[in-house]
Amino acid sequence: MRQPAKPGRIAGLRFRIVFMLLLAVLLSCCAYTSERPRHIVFPAHPEGMGKNPYIGYAMDSERDAEDRDTDLIYVETSFREISPAERCFDFEALETRCRLKQWQALGKHIVLRFVMDNPSEAAHCDIPDWLRGRLRGGREYSTEYGRGFAPDYTEEALIEAHREAILALGEYFSGYEDPAHRNPDFVAYVELGSLGHWGEWHVLADAGLPEMPLASVRRRYIEPYEAAFPKARLLLRRPFTERPDRAGVYNDVSGNPEGTEEWLSWIAEGGAYDQTGEEDGLRAAGALWESAPVGGELTSAIPLRSMLLRHFNRTRALLMKSHASFLGPMIPLLSEAKEQGALSRGEAARFCRNADRLESSLGYRYRVRALEYFPRTGRLVLTIRNDGIAPIYFSYIPCLYIGAQRLPLSVSLREIPGGEEQALSLSLRELLPDTEAEKTVYFGIENADDPRERLSLPMKDGEDGRYPILTFRERSF
C-alpha cells in the first residue's frame, strides 16, 4: 500500500517547481535585456537634397525663373495698384506684373507685402487718389530715402480703407488655393507692411513727416491680416507688444552687423520703441524662432560682393544667429553683384558657391540620424534630427512606409528645432503582417494635406521622398 507523501517532501517539491519557474523567467529576462541591437548611423548627405518648400531665397516676382530656382517668390503691391476707386479692387495689374499664374503653375509659394509708402526717385503717392483726397493729414516728402507721400496713420478714413483693402487682397489670393497645383498654401508668408517707409514700420519724423502711431492704432492695422490670411504665417518688422502669438519677425538689414545685432536685442530684451517713445513698445520674445518664422532680406547698405566674398563667414553667422528661414527679395544674384563692380572668374565662382552655401543654411534640414533595431523583439528606435537652424512652421508629418503600409509617426517636427533631435520607439511586431517575405522600411516626411508631396532629405538613395533605413532578410520576432 502506497504511503502518503510526507509534508516535508511536498514542500521541497513545491520549492523546486517555484525555483525552476523563477529561473526560467530570469533567463528569459536576461535574454531580452542582453539582446544586442543593430546600430545603424546615417551620415548627412546634403549633396542629394533638392529644393524644399517655405525656405531659402525669395526671388523677386518680376525676375525670370532662370535667374534662380527658388521655392519662394517675393510679391509686393501698393494700395494704389489694387484700388482704382472706393471699395473697388482690381488685381489684373498685380497679376500681370508679378506673373502670379506662372508662379502658381510652377508650384511656388509667395512672400507677400502690402505698402502705402514706397520711397523712390520720382514724386508719387502709393495711396489711391480717391482716398488721398479724403485725408486731412499727410505730407509729400523728398528726403535721403527718396520721394513720396507719408500719410497720417491715425486717420479713421485710412484705417477703415486699409481694412477693406487687406480683406479684399486675402479674398483674391484665396482663389489661388488649388490643390491640383500642389501649393494650396500659395501665400506662405505675409510681411506686415502697411505702415512706414517700405512698409518697415518707421518714418523720418525728423523731416517733419507724421509719426508712427501708438500700439492701440497699430493693432488695428494688424487685425485685418489675421482675418484675411488665416493659413499664412505673418511677420512683423519688430517684436511689437501687439504682435500676434503666431507671428514671426523679419530683418530687412540682414548681413549688416550693427543693424542685425540691434534687431536681435529687440527680440531678446524688448523695450522702448524709438519711433513713438513707448517704453514698452517692444515685447521680449526669447526663442521666438522655435514657434514663429524669421525672414528678411540682405541689406542694401553693403555691396553683395562684400557680404558673399570678404565677409561671407560674418554674413552666414548673422543669419544663423537669427534663425532665418528665408531671405528676399534682396538675394545674392551674380548679375547684380557684377553691376556693383567687376569680378574675376575665380571670384565669380566663389560668389556662386557661397550663395548656395548661404541658402542651404536657411530653415530646416530634417533627416534620420540613427536607428537601433532589436531583431528578437522587433523593437525599433528611430532618431530624427534637424541639422537646420529653424523648424518647419507648416503641417508636415514624418512617416514610415513598409510595403503598402503607411505609418504616421507620433512626433511633431515643430518640437525639433534647429540643432536638436528626438528619439522614438516603435514595435515592428505590431506593424508588420504575418509574413516571412523580405521587407524594407522607408522613412519620409509628407505634407499633411497632400501625402504625395514629400520633403527632400539629406539622405542617400531616396526616391519620391522615401528613404530606405532598414531591410529584413527574415522575420525573427
Buried (B, 14 or more C-beta within 10 A) or exposed (E): EEEEEEEEEEEEEEEEEEEEEEEEEEEEEEEEEEEEBEEEEBEBBEEBBEEBBBBBBBBBBEBEBEBBEBBBBBBBBBBBBBBEEEEEBBBEEBBEBBBBEEBBEBBBBBBBBBBBBBBEEEEBBBBBEBBBEEBEEBEEBEBEBBBBBBBBBBBEEBBEBBBBBBBBBBEBBBEBBEEEBBBBBBBBBBBBBBBBBBBBBBBBEEEEBBBBBBBEBBBBBBEBBBEBBEBBBBBBBBBBBBBBEEBBBBBBBBBBBEBBEEBBEBBBEBBEBEBBEBEEBBBEBEEBBBBBBBBBBBBEEBBBBBBBBEBBEBBBBBBBEBBBBBBBBBBBBBEBBBEEEEBEEEBBEBBBEBBEEBBBBBBBBBBBBBBBBBBEBBBBBBBBBBBBBBBBBBBBBBBBBBEEEBBEBEBEBBEBBBBEBBBEEBEBEEBBEEEEEEBEBBBBBBBEEEBEBBBBBBBEEBEEBBBBBBEBEEBEE
